[in-house]
Amino acid sequence: MNRKLVFIAFVVSLGGFLFGFDAGIISGVMSFAGPEFNLDEGGFAWGWAVSAPSWVAMFAMLFSGRLSDVFGRKKILICVAFLYAISAVLSAVATSYEMLYVARMIGGLAFGAALVIAPIYIAEISSAENRGKLVSLQQLNIVFGFFAAFLSNYFFNVYNTPESSFLTDENVWRWMLGVELIPALLYLVFLFFVPKSPRWLYLKENYEAAKKVLTQIHGKEKGALEIIGIEENINADKDKSPVKIKDLLKRSLRFILVVGLIVGVLQQITGINAVYFYATSIFKQTGIGTDAAFLSGVLLSTISVIFTFVAIYLIDRMGRRPLLLIGTAGIAISLLVCAYGFNQATYQLSQEKINQFEFSDSEKLLPFADKVYDNDIDFKNDIKSALGNKIYSKNDGAILEVATTINARLILIGILGFIACFAFSLGPVMWVLLSELYPLKYRGLAIGVIAFVNSLISSLVQLIFPWELSNLGNALTFFIFGAIALVGFFILLKLLPETKGKSLEALEREFVIEPKGIV
């Protein structure tokens, strides 16, 4: 695998880094922006501020693949980088809750398009033996983005002290959001150094330019083999009629459409973005304190990076199916461990601890002194009713730290186990599968539709997650995610095909021209 190919794939997948950065940053931002705009942590306004990009992203995903078929993968990605930069600036200077979520919606347009187009582009420049690794670079960039965001949030939180005149609770979240401008501009510049997709050029009948790109990327010998495979496939498919959404319902595409939808839904419905986007809030629930919660986010993202490298190493050796099955089983077990840990927790504030609180109105907690709660819902509702939402939201970490009796280590093991299993399975493998299963003619549209459904599920999970924590409690919320993952494992065991080691054209002949059907 030559360096030029790796460089191109890495640059194109930098959109994933920006997605991960944005998703990771918001978990720390809302600890400060939420109270400033007086948002209820268990309300839908809080959830909307977090999930707004995903709602817009699902529409961008639906149309971006098709737009890239028309205008080219590269041109759309350049627009994506520009939108990321605009979103970063407007988010940082937001003067109201409404301006914040509109700015984040602009970012949603960017990462919705990036997450669809990058794996399409990378698959189209790759050869069969290295496609899994190269497409997985998108997931690697996503987790690098999470790592950078959590690390950035941690340092901003550390230096946001009462003695600091530069960083305050009122402006620290603006700096957290604003630093995204730097990688966005780098992404924009680097994109001008990547070629157009050779298979897209074939789609547009620009054969000479396509052959030139393939030769530049793979060299003369391997490039010639890629050219032969593409041209044989084009000659076999004489249907030049325009592609419509209803074409995806053809019997010949039914099996791969169902497989793609199942994997796309399962990736999000198990709660991965709830854990990433609300990581700081989740770790606060264990009572480890605000500073430790920010630091735990760094640990979480480090685990993501390590196990994404594991996926890159194994995906073209072990295959897509084993990684998905093992990972999904691990996800189910890890989430159920979290549910058990939260279910065993108790909550109690002593009079001594209440007197040590430094925030205003802390004396209002005295009527609840020494009362033991066996669930987080009743405890948090009583504390909120006494303090009011704004004061509670700004001090929830300190309150839960002294009130919670829980096996925090067990929760941490469950969360990190979930992240690790996701990082070597559903995270990277979904995008690899989607980039492989669909014929060139339908690829942009099919991946766009499945990514739309994927983002819809992600948006719903992010939107209702704060409500779930406040109304269902930590234990039941994680139990629901774990049960869904367990059901998903058995569905994948029945339906999931293997695609490793085959050219895109060979996969098309296997699953489309001679479809297997659903058994």
N, C-alpha and C positions, 0 to 999 in steps of 0.2 A: 504494500500500500504506500504510494508515493506521498511526499510531503505536500505537494501542491493540492492533491485531493483532500487531504486532512485539513489544510488551511481553508479551502473553500467551504467545506462542510462546517468547520468551526465558526467561520464568519457568519454564514447564513443562519446558523442556530443561535447566534447571539440574541436574537429576538426572544428565545427561551430564557436567557439570562435576565433580560429586562422584565419578563413576566414573573420569574421567581423573585427578583428584587422587589418588584411592586407588591407581590403577595406577601412577602416576608416583612417588608417595611410597615404595612398597614397594621400588623398585629401589635406593634409598639406605638404607632402613631395614635391609635384610638384610645390608648391609655391617657393621652393628653388632650387630643382634639375632642374626644367624646365629652369629657367634663366641661371643656371650654364652650361647646355648643349646647351644653345641658341635655345630652342625649341619655336616655335610659339604657343601661347596658343590656337589659333583657328585652328591649323593645325592637320594633322593626326598623325604626330610624337608624339605630346603630348598625343593624344588619344590612340595611340598604347602603350605608356609607362604605361598608366593607365589600358588599357583593355587587355594587353598581357596575364595575368593569366587566364582570362575568355576564351580566344581563345583556350588555351591549355586544360583548364578544361573541355571544352565540349567533347573533345576526351577522356579524362580520365573518364568522366561520362559515355560515350558510352560503354567503355570496363570494367570499374571497377566493375560494378555489376556482369557481367559475370565472371570476374576473381575471385570475392569473392564467386561465386557459386562453382568454381573449387578448390580454395586454402583455402577458409574460410574467414569470415568477419574479424576476429581478426587479422590474418596475414597481410591482406591488410592495415588495419588501422595502424598497427605498421610501415609499410613502409611509410604510409602517414605522420606520425609524424616525421620520419627521414627526409623526403623531405622538410617539413616545416622548420626544423632546418637548413638544407643546404641552402635553399632559403634566410633565414634571414641573414645568414653570408655573402653570396655572394652579396646580395643587398646592405648591409652596406658598403662593400669595393669596390663597382663598380667604375671603373676608366673611364668609358665611357657610353654613352647612350645605346650602344649595349649590354654592359655587364649588365646594369641595367635591361633591359627588358628580357634578357636570364635568369637572376636570378629569376625574377618575374614569368617567364614561368615555372620554376621548382616548384615554389609555386603553380602555377595553376594546375599542376598535382596532388598536394596534396589536395587542397580544392575541386577539381572536384571529386576525389574519396571519400573524406570524406562526402561531401554533399549527395552522393548517398547511401553509405554503412551504415552510422550512422542510418538513419530512418529505413532501412531494418532490421538492427540488433535489434534496440530498439523495433520495432513492433513484432519481433520474440521472444523476451523474455517477452513481456507484455501480460496481460490478457485483455479481451474485455472492462472491466469497467474502466481501467486506461490507455489504449493505447494512447488515444488522448493527455492526459497530458504528458506522458513520451516522446512521439515523439516530442511534442512541446518544450521539453527541448533543442532540437537542435536550434530552432529559438531563444530561450531565450539566449543560449550561443552566437549565432551570434550577437544579440543586445548588450550583455555584452561586446563582442569583440569590437563593434563599440564604445561603451561608453568608454572603456579603451583606445582605440586608440585616440579618440577625446580629452579625458582628458590628455593623454600623449602629444599629439601635442600641446595642449594649454600651458602646463607647459614648454615644450621645447621652444615654441615661446616667452613666458614671460621672460625666462632666457637668451634668445638669444638677448642680448643688445650690443650696441656699446662698453660698458665698459667691457664686458665679454671677457676674453682671452681663455676660455675653449670652449664655444659655439659661432660659427660664422655662417654667411649665407652660408659659403662654407662647413661646416661639420655638421650643426644641422640636416639636413635630413638623414645623415648616422646614427646618434643616434636614430632618429625616427624609422628607419627601423630595426636597430640592436636589439632593445629591444624585438622584436618578438621571439628571440632565447629562452628567459626565459620560456614563456608558452609552446613553442614547446617541450622543453626538459621535462617539467613537464608532458605534454601529453604522451610522449613516455614512461616515467616511469610508470605512472598510468595504461596504457593499459595492462601491464603484470599482473595486478590484476583482470582483468575481464575474465569470462569464454567464451568458444566458444558458438556460437548461437545454442540453442537446436534444432531448426527447420532445421538449416543447417546440424547438425549431423544426423537428421532423413533423410535428403536428401541424405546423404552419407551412409545411412543404418547402422550408428553407434548408434544403438538403446539404448544400455545400458548407454553409455556416455550421450546421450540426456536426458534420464529419470533421471539420477543423477543430471544433471544441473537444470532441471525443478523442482526437489524436493528441491534442495539447494536454489533456487530463491524464489519459491512460498510456500514451506512447503509441507508436505505429502499430505494433503487433497486437496488443490487447485492444486498442482502439478499433482496429479492423474487425476483430471478433464481435465487438459490441455493435458495430455498424451492420454486420451481416444479420445478427439476431433481430435488431430493430426492423430492418428492411424486410426480412422474411415475415415478420408479424404484420407489418403494414400491408404487404401484398396479400396476406390471408384475410385481411379485413377490408373489404371493398365498400362497406357502408359509410358514406360520407355525410349522411343526414345529420342535422343539428341535434345536439343532446338536450333532452328535457328531463325534468325531475321524475316524471312518470316512467321514464325508461328504466329507472332503478328497480321498478317493480316487475321487470321481465323475469320470466321463470329461470332464464339462464344466469341471472345475477342474484337470485333469491337467497341461495345458501350463504354467499359471501356477505350479502347485505345484513342478514340476520346475525352472523358471527360478529361483524363489525359493530352492530348496534349493541349486542350483549356486552362485548368488551368495553365499548365506549361508556355505557351506562354504569357498569360495575366499577370502572376506574374512579368515578366520582361519588357514587351512592354509598360507598363504604366510608366516606367522610374525610378523605385526604385533605381537601382544601379547607375544611372546617378546622382541622388540626393545625395546618400551616398558618391560615389567616388569623386564627385565634390562639396561637401557641402561648403567647404571654398570659392571656386570660385563663387558659386551661391550667398552666403551671401555677398560677395564683390560687386556683381552687384547691391545690394540695397543701396550701399553707406554708410554702417555702419562702414567701416574701417577694416583693417586687424586683429587687436586684437579682435574686437567684432565679426568678422567672425569666428575666431577660437573658441571663447567662445560660439557662437551660435551652433557650431557643438556639443559641450558638451550638450547643451539643447536639441538638436535634438535626440541625442543618449539616453538621460534620458527619453524622451517621448517614445522611442522605448522599453526601458526596462519596463516601467510602463504598457504599453498597451499589451506587450507580456504576462505579468502576468495576465492581464485581459483575454487574450485568453486561457491561461492554466486553469484558473478558469471556464470559460464558455464552453470550447470545448466539454467536456463530459456531460455537463448539457444542454446546448442550442442546440448543434449539429453543424456539419460542414457546412451544407447548409445555415442556417440563418447568421452565422458569415461571410461567403463568400459574400453573397448578400448585407448585410448591409455595410460591409467594402468596397466592390467595388463601391457601390453608393457613399460612403463618399470620396473615392479616386477621383472619377470623379469631384465631387463638389469642393474639395480642389484644384485640379490642375487648374480648370477653374477660381477659385478665384485668384490664382497666375497669370494666364494669364491676367486677368483684371487689377490687380495691376501693373504689368510691362507695360501694354499698356498705363497707365496713366502717366508714368514717363517722366520727361524732364531732360535735361543735359545742364549745362552752367558753364564755367570757367571764373571767373572775373580776371582782371589784378592783383588785390590785392592778390588773392589766388595763382595765378601763381608765383608771386614774393616771396611767402612764401615757395614754394617747395625747398627742400634742395638737390635734386638729380641733377646730371649734365645734361646740355642741357635743363633745364626747360624753359629757355628763348625762345626756339623754339616754345613754345605753345602760345606765345604772339599774333601771327596772328589770333588765334582762340578765343581771349578774348571777352567775352560778347556775343558770338554767341550762340543762343538757339537751341538745338536739340530736336526734338520730338520723337526720337528713339535711342536706344543704338548702333545700327549698324553703322550709320554715324558718331556718336561721337567717338566711339572706333577706327574706321578706320582712321579718321583724326588725332587722337592723336598718333596712331601707326606710321602713315606715317611721323609725325614730329619727334618723339623720336627714332624710331626703335624698333624692337620687344623686344630686351633684356632689354632695360631700361624701356619700358612700362610694361613688365611682372613683373619686380621687384617692380614697384611702382603703379600698377593698383589699389590696395586698397586705397592708399592715394589720388590718382586722382579722383576715383569714389566717395570717401567719401565727397569731397568738391564740386563735380560737380553735383551730383544726387539730384533731387527733386522727392521724391517718398513716397508713403505710406508704409514704411518699415514694419510697424506693420501688415498691411494686408497681405503682402508677407509672413511674419513669421507665421501668423495664417494659411495661406494656406499650407505652407511647413509642419508645425507641424501637421496640420490636416491630410495631406497625410500620414505622417509617422505613426501617431496614428492608422489610419484606416488600413494601410498595416500591422501594427504590430499585430492586432488582427484578421486578415483575411488571405489575400493571403500569407503573410510570413509564419506562422506556419501551416495553414490548408492545404496548397498544399502538404507539405511533409507528413502530416498525411494521407491525401487521397491517395497519391501514395503508401504509405506503406500498405494500406488496400485493395485497389481495385484488386490487381493482385494475381493469384494463386502462391503458393510456387514455382512450377516448372518454371514459367515464370517471377517471381518477379524481380530477378536481371537484366535480360535482358530488361524487359519492363520499369522499372524505369531508367535504364541506357539510353535507347533511348529517353525517354521523358526529362530526365535531359540534354541530349546532345542538344536537341532542345531549352530547357530553357536557357542553357548557350550560345548557338549561338545567340539567341535574345539579351541576356544580353551583349554579346561582341559587337554586332552591335550597340546597344544603347550607350554603353560607348565610342565606337570608334567615332561615328558621333556626339555625344553630343557637344563637343567643336566646331565642325564645324557648328552645328545648331545655337548655341549661337552667333557665329560670322557672320553667313550669313543669318539666318532667324530671329534672335533676340530672346530676352527672352520671349516676349509675345506669339509669334507664336509657339515657341518650347513647352511651357507649354500648350497651347491650343490643340496642336496635341495630347499630352499625355492624356489630359482630355477627348477629344473626343473618343479616343481609349478605355479608361476605361468605358465610358458611353455605347458604343457598347458592350463591354464585359459583362456588367451587364445584358443586355437583353438576351444575349446568355446563361449565367449561369442560369437565371431565367427559361429558357426553358428546359435545359438539366441536371442540376446538381442533382445527387441523394444524399440521406442521408445514412451515414454509421455508425453512432454512436451506441454503445451498442451491437454490433454484433461481434462474433468471426471471425477471419480471414477465418476459414473454412466455416462458415455460409455465409459470404460475397461471397466466391467463388461459393457456390451452387446457390446463388441468381443471380449473375451477369454473371457467366460463364457457369455452367452446365445448368441453365435455364435462358439464357440471355433475357433481356428486349427489346433490340434493340433500335434504335434511333427513337423517335417519333416526 
